[in-house]
Amino acid sequence: MPQGTVPGTPSNPILSFLPLIFIFGIFYFLLILPQQRKQKKHQDVLDALKVGDEIVTL
């Protein structure tokens, strides 16, 4: 082991952020991306409405 290093710590600071980046990636793909797609689809439906269209609510 080289002198000046503490045992048990990663040598590269980027490695300590990998779990955080991984969790953010999962969060993005499971929560944020589907919500953005849903909002876009909803906006497309609203944009396609014309005056006189019949709207049925549930």
PDBQT receptor file of N, H, CA, C and O in Angstrom, charges set to zero:
ATOM      1  N   MET A   1       0.849  -1.165   0.000  1.00  0.00    +0.000 N 
ATOM      2  CA  MET A   1       0.000   0.000   0.000  1.00  0.00    +0.000 C 
ATOM      3  C   MET A   1       0.903   1.239   0.000  1.00  0.00    +0.000 C 
ATOM      4  O   MET A   1       1.853   1.325   0.777  1.00  0.00    +0.000 OA
ATOM      5  N   PRO A   2       0.588   2.206  -0.892  1.00  0.00    +0.000 N 
ATOM      6  CA  PRO A   2       1.413   3.419  -0.923  1.00  0.00    +0.000 C 
ATOM      7  C   PRO A   2       1.248   4.236   0.347  1.00  0.00    +0.000 C 
ATOM      8  O   PRO A   2       0.200   4.209   0.992  1.00  0.00    +0.000 OA
ATOM      9  N   GLN A   3       2.293   4.957   0.689  1.00  0.00    +0.000 N 
ATOM     10  H   GLN A   3       3.145   4.979   0.165  1.00  0.00    +0.000 HD
ATOM     11  CA  GLN A   3       2.227   5.789   1.885  1.00  0.00    +0.000 C 
ATOM     12  C   GLN A   3       1.291   6.971   1.635  1.00  0.00    +0.000 C 
ATOM     13  O   GLN A   3       1.207   7.485   0.519  1.00  0.00    +0.000 OA
ATOM     14  N   GLY A   4       0.605   7.385   2.668  1.00  0.00    +0.000 N 
ATOM     15  H   GLY A   4       0.673   6.968   3.574  1.00  0.00    +0.000 HD
ATOM     16  CA  GLY A   4      -0.272   8.537   2.562  1.00  0.00    +0.000 C 
ATOM     17  C   GLY A   4      -1.704   8.189   2.200  1.00  0.00    +0.000 C 
ATOM     18  O   GLY A   4      -2.549   9.082   2.134  1.00  0.00    +0.000 OA
ATOM     19  N   THR A   5      -2.001   6.922   1.963  1.00  0.00    +0.000 N 
ATOM     20  H   THR A   5      -1.314   6.197   2.016  1.00  0.00    +0.000 HD
ATOM     21  CA  THR A   5      -3.381   6.545   1.661  1.00  0.00    +0.000 C 
ATOM     22  C   THR A   5      -3.994   5.899   2.884  1.00  0.00    +0.000 C 
ATOM     23  O   THR A   5      -3.320   5.196   3.636  1.00  0.00    +0.000 OA
ATOM     24  N   VAL A   6      -5.256   6.141   3.071  1.00  0.00    +0.000 N 
ATOM     25  H   VAL A   6      -5.804   6.713   2.459  1.00  0.00    +0.000 HD
ATOM     26  CA  VAL A   6      -5.978   5.579   4.203  1.00  0.00    +0.000 C 
ATOM     27  C   VAL A   6      -6.659   4.304   3.732  1.00  0.00    +0.000 C 
ATOM     28  O   VAL A   6      -7.341   4.318   2.708  1.00  0.00    +0.000 OA
ATOM     29  N   PRO A   7      -6.492   3.206   4.451  1.00  0.00    +0.000 N 
ATOM     30  CA  PRO A   7      -7.125   1.961   4.017  1.00  0.00    +0.000 C 
ATOM     31  C   PRO A   7      -8.646   2.083   4.034  1.00  0.00    +0.000 C 
ATOM     32  O   PRO A   7      -9.225   2.675   4.946  1.00  0.00    +0.000 OA
ATOM     33  N   GLY A   8      -9.278   1.519   3.022  1.00  0.00    +0.000 N 
ATOM     34  H   GLY A   8      -8.808   1.039   2.282  1.00  0.00    +0.000 HD
ATOM     35  CA  GLY A   8     -10.731   1.497   2.970  1.00  0.00    +0.000 C 
ATOM     36  C   GLY A   8     -11.350   2.668   2.234  1.00  0.00    +0.000 C 
ATOM     37  O   GLY A   8     -12.569   2.703   2.066  1.00  0.00    +0.000 OA
ATOM     38  N   THR A   9     -10.551   3.631   1.786  1.00  0.00    +0.000 N 
ATOM     39  H   THR A   9      -9.560   3.602   1.922  1.00  0.00    +0.000 HD
ATOM     40  CA  THR A   9     -11.108   4.743   1.023  1.00  0.00    +0.000 C 
ATOM     41  C   THR A   9     -10.791   4.545  -0.452  1.00  0.00    +0.000 C 
ATOM     42  O   THR A   9      -9.706   4.076  -0.793  1.00  0.00    +0.000 OA
ATOM     43  N   PRO A  10     -11.728   4.897  -1.331  1.00  0.00    +0.000 N 
ATOM     44  CA  PRO A  10     -11.452   4.758  -2.759  1.00  0.00    +0.000 C 
ATOM     45  C   PRO A  10     -10.342   5.715  -3.189  1.00  0.00    +0.000 C 
ATOM     46  O   PRO A  10     -10.244   6.834  -2.686  1.00  0.00    +0.000 OA
ATOM     47  N   SER A  11      -9.520   5.267  -4.112  1.00  0.00    +0.000 N 
ATOM     48  H   SER A  11      -9.599   4.358  -4.520  1.00  0.00    +0.000 HD
ATOM     49  CA  SER A  11      -8.417   6.106  -4.559  1.00  0.00    +0.000 C 
ATOM     50  C   SER A  11      -8.910   7.208  -5.489  1.00  0.00    +0.000 C 
ATOM     51  O   SER A  11      -8.280   8.261  -5.587  1.00  0.00    +0.000 OA
ATOM     52  N   ASN A  12     -10.019   6.979  -6.166  1.00  0.00    +0.000 N 
ATOM     53  H   ASN A  12     -10.531   6.124  -6.086  1.00  0.00    +0.000 HD
ATOM     54  CA  ASN A  12     -10.560   7.961  -7.093  1.00  0.00    +0.000 C 
ATOM     55  C   ASN A  12     -11.841   8.549  -6.505  1.00  0.00    +0.000 C 
ATOM     56  O   ASN A  12     -12.751   7.794  -6.162  1.00  0.00    +0.000 OA
ATOM     57  N   PRO A  13     -11.939   9.870  -6.379  1.00  0.00    +0.000 N 
ATOM     58  CA  PRO A  13     -13.146  10.461  -5.789  1.00  0.00    +0.000 C 
ATOM     59  C   PRO A  13     -14.404  10.190  -6.618  1.00  0.00    +0.000 C 
ATOM     60  O   PRO A  13     -15.510  10.181  -6.077  1.00  0.00    +0.000 OA
ATOM     61  N   ILE A  14     -14.245   9.972  -7.909  1.00  0.00    +0.000 N 
ATOM     62  H   ILE A  14     -13.346   9.979  -8.348  1.00  0.00    +0.000 HD
ATOM     63  CA  ILE A  14     -15.400   9.674  -8.769  1.00  0.00    +0.000 C 
ATOM     64  C   ILE A  14     -16.060   8.370  -8.321  1.00  0.00    +0.000 C 
ATOM     65  O   ILE A  14     -17.281   8.235  -8.399  1.00  0.00    +0.000 OA
ATOM     66  N   LEU A  15     -15.271   7.425  -7.859  1.00  0.00    +0.000 N 
ATOM     67  H   LEU A  15     -14.280   7.535  -7.796  1.00  0.00    +0.000 HD
ATOM     68  CA  LEU A  15     -15.822   6.132  -7.446  1.00  0.00    +0.000 C 
ATOM     69  C   LEU A  15     -16.772   6.274  -6.266  1.00  0.00    +0.000 C 
ATOM     70  O   LEU A  15     -17.696   5.475  -6.116  1.00  0.00    +0.000 OA
ATOM     71  N   SER A  16     -16.558   7.267  -5.440  1.00  0.00    +0.000 N 
ATOM     72  H   SER A  16     -15.807   7.916  -5.562  1.00  0.00    +0.000 HD
ATOM     73  CA  SER A  16     -17.455   7.446  -4.301  1.00  0.00    +0.000 C 
ATOM     74  C   SER A  16     -18.806   8.007  -4.740  1.00  0.00    +0.000 C 
ATOM     75  O   SER A  16     -19.792   7.868  -4.015  1.00  0.00    +0.000 OA
ATOM     76  N   PHE A  17     -18.869   8.634  -5.906  1.00  0.00    +0.000 N 
ATOM     77  H   PHE A  17     -18.068   8.747  -6.495  1.00  0.00    +0.000 HD
ATOM     78  CA  PHE A  17     -20.124   9.182  -6.415  1.00  0.00    +0.000 C 
ATOM     79  C   PHE A  17     -20.890   8.199  -7.295  1.00  0.00    +0.000 C 
ATOM     80  O   PHE A  17     -22.044   8.462  -7.635  1.00  0.00    +0.000 OA
ATOM     81  N   LEU A  18     -20.289   7.088  -7.669  1.00  0.00    +0.000 N 
ATOM     82  H   LEU A  18     -19.351   6.874  -7.392  1.00  0.00    +0.000 HD
ATOM     83  CA  LEU A  18     -20.962   6.134  -8.552  1.00  0.00    +0.000 C 
ATOM     84  C   LEU A  18     -22.286   5.625  -7.996  1.00  0.00    +0.000 C 
ATOM     85  O   LEU A  18     -23.258   5.582  -8.750  1.00  0.00    +0.000 OA
ATOM     86  N   PRO A  19     -22.387   5.240  -6.738  1.00  0.00    +0.000 N 
ATOM     87  CA  PRO A  19     -23.699   4.797  -6.240  1.00  0.00    +0.000 C 
ATOM     88  C   PRO A  19     -24.755   5.895  -6.315  1.00  0.00    +0.000 C 
ATOM     89  O   PRO A  19     -25.911   5.621  -6.636  1.00  0.00    +0.000 OA
ATOM     90  N   LEU A  20     -24.370   7.123  -6.023  1.00  0.00    +0.000 N 
ATOM     91  H   LEU A  20     -23.431   7.345  -5.762  1.00  0.00    +0.000 HD
ATOM     92  CA  LEU A  20     -25.307   8.240  -6.098  1.00  0.00    +0.000 C 
ATOM     93  C   LEU A  20     -25.761   8.469  -7.539  1.00  0.00    +0.000 C 
ATOM     94  O   LEU A  20     -26.947   8.690  -7.786  1.00  0.00    +0.000 OA
ATOM     95  N   ILE A  21     -24.840   8.419  -8.478  1.00  0.00    +0.000 N 
ATOM     96  H   ILE A  21     -23.877   8.240  -8.277  1.00  0.00    +0.000 HD
ATOM     97  CA  ILE A  21     -25.174   8.580  -9.893  1.00  0.00    +0.000 C 
ATOM     98  C   ILE A  21     -26.080   7.446 -10.349  1.00  0.00    +0.000 C 
ATOM     99  O   ILE A  21     -27.036   7.676 -11.089  1.00  0.00    +0.000 OA
ATOM    100  N   PHE A  22     -25.790   6.233  -9.919  1.00  0.00    +0.000 N 
ATOM    101  H   PHE A  22     -25.013   6.047  -9.318  1.00  0.00    +0.000 HD
ATOM    102  CA  PHE A  22     -26.598   5.070 -10.279  1.00  0.00    +0.000 C 
ATOM    103  C   PHE A  22     -28.027   5.219  -9.756  1.00  0.00    +0.000 C 
ATOM    104  O   PHE A  22     -28.982   4.949 -10.485  1.00  0.00    +0.000 OA
ATOM    105  N   ILE A  23     -28.181   5.641  -8.513  1.00  0.00    +0.000 N 
ATOM    106  H   ILE A  23     -27.405   5.860  -7.921  1.00  0.00    +0.000 HD
ATOM    107  CA  ILE A  23     -29.511   5.821  -7.925  1.00  0.00    +0.000 C 
ATOM    108  C   ILE A  23     -30.266   6.930  -8.657  1.00  0.00    +0.000 C 
ATOM    109  O   ILE A  23     -31.463   6.793  -8.909  1.00  0.00    +0.000 OA
ATOM    110  N   PHE A  24     -29.587   8.020  -8.998  1.00  0.00    +0.000 N 
ATOM    111  H   PHE A  24     -28.615   8.130  -8.793  1.00  0.00    +0.000 HD
ATOM    112  CA  PHE A  24     -30.238   9.095  -9.743  1.00  0.00    +0.000 C 
ATOM    113  C   PHE A  24     -30.694   8.605 -11.115  1.00  0.00    +0.000 C 
ATOM    114  O   PHE A  24     -31.775   8.975 -11.573  1.00  0.00    +0.000 OA
ATOM    115  N   GLY A  25     -29.883   7.775 -11.775  1.00  0.00    +0.000 N 
ATOM    116  H   GLY A  25     -29.005   7.475 -11.402  1.00  0.00    +0.000 HD
ATOM    117  CA  GLY A  25     -30.261   7.225 -13.081  1.00  0.00    +0.000 C 
ATOM    118  C   GLY A  25     -31.514   6.372 -12.984  1.00  0.00    +0.000 C 
ATOM    119  O   GLY A  25     -32.407   6.481 -13.825  1.00  0.00    +0.000 OA
ATOM    120  N   ILE A  26     -31.586   5.530 -11.971  1.00  0.00    +0.000 N 
ATOM    121  H   ILE A  26     -30.860   5.442 -11.289  1.00  0.00    +0.000 HD
ATOM    122  CA  ILE A  26     -32.777   4.700 -11.770  1.00  0.00    +0.000 C 
ATOM    123  C   ILE A  26     -33.982   5.591 -11.485  1.00  0.00    +0.000 C 
ATOM    124  O   ILE A  26     -35.057   5.372 -12.042  1.00  0.00    +0.000 OA
ATOM    125  N   PHE A  27     -33.817   6.583 -10.632  1.00  0.00    +0.000 N 
ATOM    126  H   PHE A  27     -32.943   6.762 -10.180  1.00  0.00    +0.000 HD
ATOM    127  CA  PHE A  27     -34.892   7.525 -10.302  1.00  0.00    +0.000 C 
ATOM    128  C   PHE A  27     -35.391   8.224 -11.561  1.00  0.00    +0.000 C 
ATOM    129  O   PHE A  27     -36.597   8.383 -11.750  1.00  0.00    +0.000 OA
ATOM    130  N   TYR A  28     -34.460   8.644 -12.426  1.00  0.00    +0.000 N 
ATOM    131  H   TYR A  28     -33.480   8.515 -12.272  1.00  0.00    +0.000 HD
ATOM    132  CA  TYR A  28     -34.831   9.343 -13.655  1.00  0.00    +0.000 C 
ATOM    133  C   TYR A  28     -35.646   8.437 -14.573  1.00  0.00    +0.000 C 
ATOM    134  O   TYR A  28     -36.700   8.837 -15.068  1.00  0.00    +0.000 OA
ATOM    135  N   PHE A  29     -35.161   7.217 -14.802  1.00  0.00    +0.000 N 
ATOM    136  H   PHE A  29     -34.305   6.892 -14.400  1.00  0.00    +0.000 HD
ATOM    137  CA  PHE A  29     -35.829   6.331 -15.750  1.00  0.00    +0.000 C 
ATOM    138  C   PHE A  29     -37.135   5.756 -15.220  1.00  0.00    +0.000 C 
ATOM    139  O   PHE A  29     -38.012   5.411 -16.012  1.00  0.00    +0.000 OA
ATOM    140  N   LEU A  30     -37.290   5.645 -13.913  1.00  0.00    +0.000 N 
ATOM    141  H   LEU A  30     -36.578   5.926 -13.269  1.00  0.00    +0.000 HD
ATOM    142  CA  LEU A  30     -38.517   5.068 -13.361  1.00  0.00    +0.000 C 
ATOM    143  C   LEU A  30     -39.571   6.113 -13.007  1.00  0.00    +0.000 C 
ATOM    144  O   LEU A  30     -40.760   5.794 -12.996  1.00  0.00    +0.000 OA
ATOM    145  N   LEU A  31     -39.173   7.345 -12.720  1.00  0.00    +0.000 N 
ATOM    146  H   LEU A  31     -38.207   7.604 -12.729  1.00  0.00    +0.000 HD
ATOM    147  CA  LEU A  31     -40.140   8.350 -12.275  1.00  0.00    +0.000 C 
ATOM    148  C   LEU A  31     -40.237   9.565 -13.196  1.00  0.00    +0.000 C 
ATOM    149  O   LEU A  31     -41.334   9.936 -13.614  1.00  0.00    +0.000 OA
ATOM    150  N   ILE A  32     -39.133  10.171 -13.508  1.00  0.00    +0.000 N 
ATOM    151  H   ILE A  32     -38.241   9.870 -13.169  1.00  0.00    +0.000 HD
ATOM    152  CA  ILE A  32     -39.165  11.436 -14.241  1.00  0.00    +0.000 C 
ATOM    153  C   ILE A  32     -39.512  11.232 -15.710  1.00  0.00    +0.000 C 
ATOM    154  O   ILE A  32     -40.392  11.919 -16.230  1.00  0.00    +0.000 OA
ATOM    155  N   LEU A  33     -38.848  10.312 -16.388  1.00  0.00    +0.000 N 
ATOM    156  H   LEU A  33     -38.133   9.754 -15.966  1.00  0.00    +0.000 HD
ATOM    157  CA  LEU A  33     -39.074  10.101 -17.818  1.00  0.00    +0.000 C 
ATOM    158  C   LEU A  33     -40.509   9.688 -18.128  1.00  0.00    +0.000 C 
ATOM    159  O   LEU A  33     -41.102  10.262 -19.041  1.00  0.00    +0.000 OA
ATOM    160  N   PRO A  34     -41.107   8.719 -17.414  1.00  0.00    +0.000 N 
ATOM    161  CA  PRO A  34     -42.512   8.387 -17.696  1.00  0.00    +0.000 C 
ATOM    162  C   PRO A  34     -43.457   9.566 -17.457  1.00  0.00    +0.000 C 
ATOM    163  O   PRO A  34     -44.432   9.730 -18.190  1.00  0.00    +0.000 OA
ATOM    164  N   GLN A  35     -43.182  10.380 -16.449  1.00  0.00    +0.000 N 
ATOM    165  H   GLN A  35     -42.390  10.247 -15.853  1.00  0.00    +0.000 HD
ATOM    166  CA  GLN A  35     -44.039  11.539 -16.187  1.00  0.00    +0.000 C 
ATOM    167  C   GLN A  35     -43.943  12.545 -17.328  1.00  0.00    +0.000 C 
ATOM    168  O   GLN A  35     -44.953  13.128 -17.722  1.00  0.00    +0.000 OA
ATOM    169  N   GLN A  36     -42.745  12.756 -17.861  1.00  0.00    +0.000 N 
ATOM    170  H   GLN A  36     -41.925  12.282 -17.540  1.00  0.00    +0.000 HD
ATOM    171  CA  GLN A  36     -42.583  13.671 -18.986  1.00  0.00    +0.000 C 
ATOM    172  C   GLN A  36     -43.328  13.153 -20.212  1.00  0.00    +0.000 C 
ATOM    173  O   GLN A  36     -43.960  13.930 -20.927  1.00  0.00    +0.000 OA
ATOM    174  N   ARG A  37     -43.260  11.852 -20.457  1.00  0.00    +0.000 N 
ATOM    175  H   ARG A  37     -42.747  11.220 -19.876  1.00  0.00    +0.000 HD
ATOM    176  CA  ARG A  37     -43.979  11.261 -21.591  1.00  0.00    +0.000 C 
ATOM    177  C   ARG A  37     -45.481  11.423 -21.422  1.00  0.00    +0.000 C 
ATOM    178  O   ARG A  37     -46.189  11.733 -22.380  1.00  0.00    +0.000 OA
ATOM    179  N   LYS A  38     -45.969  11.212 -20.196  1.00  0.00    +0.000 N 
ATOM    180  H   LYS A  38     -45.394  10.960 -19.418  1.00  0.00    +0.000 HD
ATOM    181  CA  LYS A  38     -47.400  11.352 -19.921  1.00  0.00    +0.000 C 
ATOM    182  C   LYS A  38     -47.840  12.798 -20.143  1.00  0.00    +0.000 C 
ATOM    183  O   LYS A  38     -48.896  13.037 -20.728  1.00  0.00    +0.000 OA
ATOM    184  N   GLN A  39     -47.047  13.760 -19.684  1.00  0.00    +0.000 N 
ATOM    185  H   GLN A  39     -46.189  13.566 -19.209  1.00  0.00    +0.000 HD
ATOM    186  CA  GLN A  39     -47.380  15.169 -19.875  1.00  0.00    +0.000 C 
ATOM    187  C   GLN A  39     -47.401  15.537 -21.356  1.00  0.00    +0.000 C 
ATOM    188  O   GLN A  39     -48.271  16.288 -21.798  1.00  0.00    +0.000 OA
ATOM    189  N   LYS A  40     -46.437  15.006 -22.129  1.00  0.00    +0.000 N 
ATOM    190  H   LYS A  40     -45.731  14.397 -21.770  1.00  0.00    +0.000 HD
ATOM    191  CA  LYS A  40     -46.392  15.304 -23.559  1.00  0.00    +0.000 C 
ATOM    192  C   LYS A  40     -47.609  14.725 -24.259  1.00  0.00    +0.000 C 
ATOM    193  O   LYS A  40     -48.208  15.393 -25.101  1.00  0.00    +0.000 OA
ATOM    194  N   LYS A  41     -47.984  13.504 -23.931  1.00  0.00    +0.000 N 
ATOM    195  H   LYS A  41     -47.498  12.961 -23.247  1.00  0.00    +0.000 HD
ATOM    196  CA  LYS A  41     -49.156  12.878 -24.536  1.00  0.00    +0.000 C 
ATOM    197  C   LYS A  41     -50.414  13.674 -24.185  1.00  0.00    +0.000 C 
ATOM    198  O   LYS A  41     -51.267  13.893 -25.045  1.00  0.00    +0.000 OA
ATOM    199  N   HIS A  42     -50.533  14.102 -22.941  1.00  0.00    +0.000 N 
ATOM    200  H   HIS A  42     -49.840  13.924 -22.243  1.00  0.00    +0.000 HD
ATOM    201  CA  HIS A  42     -51.678  14.898 -22.505  1.00  0.00    +0.000 C 
ATOM    202  C   HIS A  42     -51.722  16.233 -23.257  1.00  0.00    +0.000 C 
ATOM    203  O   HIS A  42     -52.788  16.670 -23.691  1.00  0.00    +0.000 OA
ATOM    204  N   GLN A  43     -50.570  16.872 -23.407  1.00  0.00    +0.000 N 
ATOM    205  H   GLN A  43     -49.704  16.517 -23.055  1.00  0.00    +0.000 HD
ATOM    206  CA  GLN A  43     -50.518  18.146 -24.122  1.00  0.00    +0.000 C 
ATOM    207  C   GLN A  43     -50.869  17.956 -25.591  1.00  0.00    +0.000 C 
ATOM    208  O   GLN A  43     -51.527  18.815 -26.178  1.00  0.00    +0.000 OA
ATOM    209  N   ASP A  44     -50.445  16.845 -26.200  1.00  0.00    +0.000 N 
ATOM    210  H   ASP A  44     -49.910  16.147 -25.724  1.00  0.00    +0.000 HD
ATOM    211  CA  ASP A  44     -50.791  16.562 -27.595  1.00  0.00    +0.000 C 
ATOM    212  C   ASP A  44     -52.298  16.412 -27.758  1.00  0.00    +0.000 C 
ATOM    213  O   ASP A  44     -52.867  16.884 -28.742  1.00  0.00    +0.000 OA
ATOM    214  N   VAL A  45     -52.946  15.758 -26.798  1.00  0.00    +0.000 N 
ATOM    215  H   VAL A  45     -52.484  15.375 -25.998  1.00  0.00    +0.000 HD
ATOM    216  CA  VAL A  45     -54.404  15.602 -26.839  1.00  0.00    +0.000 C 
ATOM    217  C   VAL A  45     -55.070  16.967 -26.720  1.00  0.00    +0.000 C 
ATOM    218  O   VAL A  45     -56.016  17.260 -27.451  1.00  0.00    +0.000 OA
ATOM    219  N   LEU A  46     -54.588  17.804 -25.806  1.00  0.00    +0.000 N 
ATOM    220  H   LEU A  46     -53.820  17.566 -25.212  1.00  0.00    +0.000 HD
ATOM    221  CA  LEU A  46     -55.165  19.137 -25.643  1.00  0.00    +0.000 C 
ATOM    222  C   LEU A  46     -54.970  19.993 -26.896  1.00  0.00    +0.000 C 
ATOM    223  O   LEU A  46     -55.862  20.746 -27.286  1.00  0.00    +0.000 OA
ATOM    224  N   ASP A  47     -53.809  19.871 -27.515  1.00  0.00    +0.000 N 
ATOM    225  H   ASP A  47     -53.085  19.259 -27.199  1.00  0.00    +0.000 HD
ATOM    226  CA  ASP A  47     -53.538  20.647 -28.725  1.00  0.00    +0.000 C 
ATOM    227  C   ASP A  47     -54.404  20.195 -29.895  1.00  0.00    +0.000 C 
ATOM    228  O   ASP A  47     -54.696  20.989 -30.791  1.00  0.00    +0.000 OA
ATOM    229  N   ALA A  48     -54.819  18.931 -29.898  1.00  0.00    +0.000 N 
ATOM    230  H   ALA A  48     -54.582  18.286 -29.171  1.00  0.00    +0.000 HD
ATOM    231  CA  ALA A  48     -55.627  18.394 -30.989  1.00  0.00    +0.000 C 
ATOM    232  C   ALA A  48     -57.102  18.765 -30.851  1.00  0.00    +0.000 C 
ATOM    233  O   ALA A  48     -57.868  18.588 -31.798  1.00  0.00    +0.000 OA
ATOM    234  N   LEU A  49     -57.511  19.274 -29.699  1.00  0.00    +0.000 N 
ATOM    235  H   LEU A  49     -56.888  19.418 -28.929  1.00  0.00    +0.000 HD
ATOM    236  CA  LEU A  49     -58.910  19.654 -29.503  1.00  0.00    +0.000 C 
ATOM    237  C   LEU A  49     -59.258  20.872 -30.349  1.00  0.00    +0.000 C 
ATOM    238  O   LEU A  49     -58.463  21.798 -30.506  1.00  0.00    +0.000 OA
ATOM    239  N   LYS A  50     -60.470  20.837 -30.887  1.00  0.00    +0.000 N 
ATOM    240  H   LYS A  50     -61.116  20.085 -30.760  1.00  0.00    +0.000 HD
ATOM    241  CA  LYS A  50     -60.967  21.961 -31.670  1.00  0.00    +0.000 C 
ATOM    242  C   LYS A  50     -62.269  22.434 -31.046  1.00  0.00    +0.000 C 
ATOM    243  O   LYS A  50     -62.885  21.718 -30.256  1.00  0.00    +0.000 OA
ATOM    244  N   VAL A  51     -62.673  23.615 -31.397  1.00  0.00    +0.000 N 
ATOM    245  H   VAL A  51     -62.172  24.196 -32.038  1.00  0.00    +0.000 HD
ATOM    246  CA  VAL A  51     -63.945  24.152 -30.923  1.00  0.00    +0.000 C 
ATOM    247  C   VAL A  51     -65.054  23.257 -31.457  1.00  0.00    +0.000 C 
ATOM    248  O   VAL A  51     -65.104  22.954 -32.650  1.00  0.00    +0.000 OA
ATOM    249  N   GLY A  52     -65.935  22.841 -30.568  1.00  0.00    +0.000 N 
ATOM    250  H   GLY A  52     -65.894  23.086 -29.600  1.00  0.00    +0.000 HD
ATOM    251  CA  GLY A  52     -67.053  21.989 -30.961  1.00  0.00    +0.000 C 
ATOM    252  C   GLY A  52     -66.810  20.511 -30.706  1.00  0.00    +0.000 C 
ATOM    253  O   GLY A  52     -67.735  19.711 -30.843  1.00  0.00    +0.000 OA
ATOM    254  N   ASP A  53     -65.584  20.121 -30.336  1.00  0.00    +0.000 N 
ATOM    255  H   ASP A  53     -64.832  20.771 -30.224  1.00  0.00    +0.000 HD
ATOM    256  CA  ASP A  53     -65.322  18.714 -30.008  1.00  0.00    +0.000 C 
ATOM    257  C   ASP A  53     -66.074  18.348 -28.736  1.00  0.00    +0.000 C 
ATOM    258  O   ASP A  53     -66.170  19.139 -27.797  1.00  0.00    +0.000 OA
ATOM    259  N   GLU A  54     -66.603  17.128 -28.729  1.00  0.00    +0.000 N 
ATOM    260  H   GLU A  54     -66.525  16.486 -29.491  1.00  0.00    +0.000 HD
ATOM    261  CA  GLU A  54     -67.324  16.654 -27.546  1.00  0.00    +0.000 C 
ATOM    262  C   GLU A  54     -66.322  16.047 -26.569  1.00  0.00    +0.000 C 
ATOM    263  O   GLU A  54     -65.481  15.234 -26.952  1.00  0.00    +0.000 OA
ATOM    264  N   ILE A  55     -66.419  16.446 -25.316  1.00  0.00    +0.000 N 
ATOM    265  H   ILE A  55     -67.102  17.107 -25.004  1.00  0.00    +0.000 HD
ATOM    266  CA  ILE A  55     -65.512  15.960 -24.279  1.00  0.00    +0.000 C 
ATOM    267  C   ILE A  55     -66.312  15.132 -23.289  1.00  0.00    +0.000 C 
ATOM    268  O   ILE A  55     -67.334  15.582 -22.770  1.00  0.00    +0.000 OA
ATOM    269  N   VAL A  56     -65.843  13.917 -23.030  1.00  0.00    +0.000 N 
ATOM    270  H   VAL A  56     -65.013  13.551 -23.452  1.00  0.00    +0.000 HD
ATOM    271  CA  VAL A  56     -66.497  13.026 -22.078  1.00  0.00    +0.000 C 
ATOM    272  C   VAL A  56     -65.573  12.888 -20.876  1.00  0.00    +0.000 C 
ATOM    273  O   VAL A  56     -64.405  12.529 -21.021  1.00  0.00    +0.000 OA
ATOM    274  N   THR A  57     -66.098  13.173 -19.695  1.00  0.00    +0.000 N 
ATOM    275  H   THR A  57     -67.048  13.465 -19.577  1.00  0.00    +0.000 HD
ATOM    276  CA  THR A  57     -65.300  13.031 -18.476  1.00  0.00    +0.000 C 
ATOM    277  C   THR A  57     -65.742  11.786 -17.727  1.00  0.00    +0.000 C 
ATOM    278  O   THR A  57     -66.882  11.339 -17.857  1.00  0.00    +0.000 OA
ATOM    279  N   LEU A  58     -64.850  11.245 -16.962  1.00  0.00    +0.000 N 
ATOM    280  H   LEU A  58     -63.924  11.608 -16.856  1.00  0.00    +0.000 HD
ATOM    281  CA  LEU A  58     -65.155  10.041 -16.189  1.00  0.00    +0.000 C 
ATOM    282  C   LEU A  58     -65.440  10.382 -14.759  1.00  0.00    +0.000 C 
ATOM    283  O   LEU A  58     -65.718   9.491 -13.956  1.00  0.00    +0.000 OA
TER     284      LEU A  58
